[in-house]
Amino acid sequence: MPAEARLAAWLLNEAASDAKGSITLPGTQQVLADLLGVTRVTVNRALSRLRRDGLIEVNRHTIAILAPELLELRTHG
């Protein structure tokens, strides 16, 4: 599965346990990269694409999902 699809799936899974759809990152981008099995640079680029496309909003150590239905489409690579 492509890195962006892995990240999108992880975000949706984490958001499912939060009524507001807000996710607290598990530490640094490196920790998230290790969790997803990709590099930190890859996570950074994927987060940037999702943010640029208006699907998420990143604030320090939290991520808000703005368009869950569109993010779901990204899980299919």
BELFENNOR-V502680 format. One record per backbone hydrogen bond with DSSP energy under -0.5 kcal/mol. CO is the residue of the C=O (numbers start at 1). NH is the residue of the N-H. Records with the same first field share a line. If there is no record, write none. Layout:
# BELFENNOR-V502680
CO=NH, NH
This chain:
# BELFENNOR-V502680
2=6
3=7
4=8
5=9
6=10
7=11
8=12
9=13
10=14
11=15
12=16
14=17
15=18
18=21
21=65
23=25, 63
25=27
28=32
29=33
30=34
31=35
32=36
33=37, 38
39=43
40=44
41=45
42=46
43=47
44=48
45=49
46=50
47=51
48=52
49=53
50=55, 56
51=54
55=66, 67
57=59, 64
59=62
61=25
62=59
63=23
64=57, 66
67=71
68=72
69=73
70=74
71=74, 75
72=75
73=76
74=77
